[in-house]
Amino acid sequence: MTDPLGEVRSTEEQAARQRFVLDDTGFDEVPKKYRRFYRKWGGVNDVLAPNEVLCPVCKVVIRSTRELRPGDRVYCMPCMSRLVVTLGEGGRLEAVVAY
């Protein structure tokens, strides 16, 4: 199978997702058990990692233990929105509200 850069990849490489270790960011708008999965958006200078996506409703960064890809579903606990990860402008991951 060919990726967007034209390199041939096997299905094993394509299916393997990068894993991340999440630490508590002190985000106090959700129960303590879930605080590591969210952080506050830092504004224009903030950069999202491959395992993060910005909630379009409440502007909170949703974090995952695995790399996010287009089509993944995420849940924003602070605003109770169900979101779908899509590929936005410039190849950046964005979240849109799922209907």
C-alpha positions as CSV (number, residue, x, y, z in Angstrom):
1,M,0.0,0.0,0.0
2,T,1.2,3.5,-0.8
3,D,1.2,6.4,1.7
4,P,0.7,10.1,0.8
5,L,4.5,10.5,0.4
6,G,4.6,7.8,-2.2
7,E,6.4,5.2,0.1
8,V,5.2,1.6,0.0
9,R,4.2,0.4,3.5
10,S,3.0,-3.0,4.6
11,T,-0.3,-3.4,6.4
12,E,1.5,-4.1,9.7
13,E,3.4,-0.7,9.5
14,Q,0.1,1.0,8.5
15,A,-1.8,-0.5,11.4
16,A,0.8,0.2,14.1
17,R,0.2,3.4,15.9
18,Q,2.7,5.3,18.0
19,R,2.0,5.2,21.7
20,F,2.3,8.0,24.2
21,V,2.7,8.2,28.0
22,L,0.3,10.9,29.4
23,D,1.0,12.8,32.5
24,D,-1.4,14.8,34.6
25,T,-1.6,18.4,33.3
26,G,-3.6,19.7,36.2
27,F,-6.8,20.2,34.1
28,D,-9.4,20.6,36.8
29,E,-12.6,20.7,34.8
30,V,-13.0,16.9,34.7
31,P,-12.7,14.2,37.4
32,K,-9.2,13.4,38.6
33,K,-9.2,10.0,36.9
34,Y,-9.5,11.7,33.4
35,R,-7.3,14.8,33.8
36,R,-4.4,13.3,31.9
37,F,-6.6,13.1,28.8
38,Y,-7.2,16.9,28.6
39,R,-5.2,20.1,28.7
40,K,-5.9,23.8,28.2
41,W,-5.2,25.3,24.8
42,G,-2.2,27.6,24.9
43,G,-3.3,29.9,22.1
44,V,-1.5,30.8,18.8
45,N,1.9,29.6,19.9
46,D,0.6,26.2,21.1
47,V,1.5,23.2,18.9
48,L,-0.5,20.0,18.9
49,A,1.2,16.6,19.1
50,P,0.1,13.6,16.8
51,N,-2.0,12.3,19.8
52,E,-3.8,15.6,20.4
53,V,-6.8,17.4,18.8
54,L,-8.5,20.7,19.6
55,C,-12.2,20.6,20.5
56,P,-14.0,23.1,18.2
57,V,-16.8,23.6,20.8
58,C,-14.9,24.5,24.0
59,K,-11.3,24.9,22.8
60,V,-9.8,22.2,25.1
61,V,-7.1,19.9,23.8
62,I,-8.1,16.2,23.9
63,R,-5.2,13.8,24.3
64,S,-4.9,10.1,23.5
65,T,-2.5,7.4,24.5
66,R,-2.2,6.5,20.8
67,E,-1.6,8.5,17.6
68,L,-4.8,9.9,16.2
69,R,-5.8,9.4,12.6
70,P,-8.6,10.7,10.4
71,G,-11.8,8.8,11.1
72,D,-11.0,8.3,14.8
73,R,-13.7,9.2,17.3
74,V,-13.0,11.2,20.4
75,Y,-15.1,12.5,23.3
76,C,-14.7,15.9,25.0
77,M,-15.9,15.4,28.6
78,P,-15.9,19.2,29.5
79,C,-18.5,20.0,26.9
80,M,-19.9,16.5,26.4
81,S,-19.3,16.6,22.6
82,R,-18.7,13.6,20.4
83,L,-16.1,14.4,17.8
84,V,-14.6,12.8,14.6
85,V,-11.0,13.5,13.7
86,T,-10.5,14.8,10.2
87,L,-7.6,15.9,8.1
88,G,-7.7,19.7,7.8
89,E,-5.7,22.3,5.9
90,G,-2.0,21.7,5.7
91,G,-2.3,18.1,6.8
92,R,-3.2,19.1,10.4
93,L,-5.6,17.0,12.4
94,E,-8.9,18.7,13.3
95,A,-12.0,17.5,15.1
96,V,-15.5,18.1,13.9
97,V,-18.8,17.4,15.7
98,A,-20.2,14.0,14.9
99,Y,-23.8,13.8,13.9
